[in-house]
Amino acid sequence: MSSAAEPRAIEARPGGVTVTLPDGSTRRFERPPTGREVAEAIGRRLAQAAVAVEVDGEVRDLDRPIERDARVRILRAEDPEALPILRHDCAHVMAQAVQELFPGTQVTIGPPIETGFYYDFWREQPFSTDDLAKIEARMAEIVRADVPFRREEVSREEARRRFAAMGERFKLELLDAIPEGEPVTIYHQNGWFDLCRGPHGPSTGRIGAFKLLKVAGAYWRGDHRNPQLQRIYGTAFPSKAALDAYLRQLEEAERRDHRRLGREMDLFHVQEEAPGAVFWHPRGWVLWRALEDYIRRRLARAGYLEVRTPQLVDRSLWERSGHWEKFRANMFTLEAEERAFALKPMNCPCHVQIFNQGIKSYRDLPLRMAEFGSCHRNEPSGALHGIMRVRAFTQDDAHIFCTPEQITSESVAFVDLLRSVYADLGFPSFKVKFSDRPPVRTGSDAVWDQAERALREACAAAGVEPELNPGEGAFYGPKLEFVLEDAIGRDWQCGTLQVDFVLPERLDASYIGPDGAKHRPVMLHRAILGSLERFIGVLIEHYAGRLPVWLAPVQAVVATITNEADAYAREVAARLEAAGVRVELDLRPDKIGYKVREHSLAKVPFIVAVGARETAERTVALRRLGSQGQETLALDAAVALCLRESTPPDLVRPA
């Protein structure tokens, strides 16, 4: 809509409309202005760069009227809030190209996503790689044509008539799902249109640089009983430079893929007979145990008491906790002896059961209860991804039972612990998101007000400045989400801290206060790593398999250059093992170059080569992973070096 504005259905109210701009200045309009008109009033260059408008936090098309006094911000292509719009525009252009090139194809949904966009199509014949190239070429033509996007509000009956005439049965289903009273809107571009809430940019020419990435299968509405669709993924950025940088990141991510590295390093595998569960190989389990043991030591020093709770629990507990009502779709359930059970999706209700054993005093608080709890959640099969997204997982879970007055101090102590752990694991900084009350929740608004206020106060005391993540809290309380950035710039949400006034009430937890009366404890749900499976996947990709020596499953391999050194190699390996280094011995008659390549592929940090010369001189030739050279060290010095670098950071003694 670079030229024709949307027809106005709203008369100017007496006195006009005042918009407040981000710098605090105001503009007065005699009648409701569009975002485009606000931009033009500010300046011609801004109007030319404008993509959309933000009105009191809601992003809208530029040509929709602003009907009341409001805070207004004009969005340009380079603004982060504009990127989803650009990608949504690109999704519509892709759908137009597909339907023009492949008549009879039906469109379903096409949203922007964090990394780009996709559209789901119904078509009997599968799309090929060559088809993607054709679609991309047609998209480029539509972008060059700079076709305006036009929003149209229609009645349900009119929308039904149009989509029925086109044979778009999926659109008719989507139309039926729009709540009564919500407007039905259609977006047009050069004769092609789709049912869409918007918003969209001014025209196709503003899209920037784009690339189609792959085709995948998807079920209509995520249900395997529904028709199977074809999903085309793509991405778009305001500039070619940004797109090229992202494509390079994708190439690097492929090189670091934990599934490929997991095979090369012989750590784990997954298979169809156990979807969403991990088969840990000996080396992988050593890595797991090294990480788990480290966290266990850190928690013990921080005053946590470790417990173990059942995995299979009667339905009645989940009903009392609220999970049966709010979370049942994600739970695995079964029946035995006419009783309904569920595999626990989380540990918190079980921890309350331990807290409730015996009488607790305020002097017992805070009580920090930790568990490496095995949990199960019924994730959709299409969402499973290596060890990053699984159905069976273990959390470094803990719950702190405390008084309301202890929320701040316990939160500060947790953030300090989390910050130290992340630094030890190679993440010196992190971002924090504040997730407030979700639409589906338990507890009154007053309780949520109290919990959110307490968490904000804790953030301030801990020196944390979170960004708001609206509506994403747990159903029982608000939470902080701790987000790590890996070596190639990707974000991973790992740790959490949640303030919960609801579950102690539902499960009748109490302590005796100084006044001799019963009081409800506050429950702080917290995790640092989150799922150990997922965090190990993050570590593998962050380090491209070259894990810190203290986490490496095999820290050193002693490899012989000649069989004459076998006896000395055994002695070297025994010395390393006695010192506490995880070591393997390679006495195969293969050439040392072959052995070095093989152990380097397995990402072994130290390769200790010994031959006739090393045997005679009581030395070793030590090669670090990734280094082309090697250094000759006396045996004692080599053992000391390997031990020093393989010691977990929490066990390193200050100099």
PyMOL commands that set and color helices and strands:
alter all, ss='L'
color gray80, all
select helices_A, chain A and resi 35-42+44-49+80-101+129-144+156-165+169-177+204-206+220-222+240-256+258-264+282-301+315-321+323-326+328-330+348-355+362-364+381-383+404-424+445-462+502-506+532-542+563-579+592-601+612-617+635-646+649-651
alter helices_A, ss='H'
color red, helices_A
select strands_A, chain A and resi 17-20+26-29+50-55+58-60+70-76+106-107+112-113+116-122+150-154+184-189+192-195+209-219+228-237+268-269+279-280+305-306+312-314+333-336+339-343+367-376+392-402+431-435+467-468+479-485+491-500+511-512+518-519+522-531+556-560+583-586+606-610+619-624+631-634
alter strands_A, ss='S'
color yellow, strands_A
deselect
rebuild
show_as cartoon
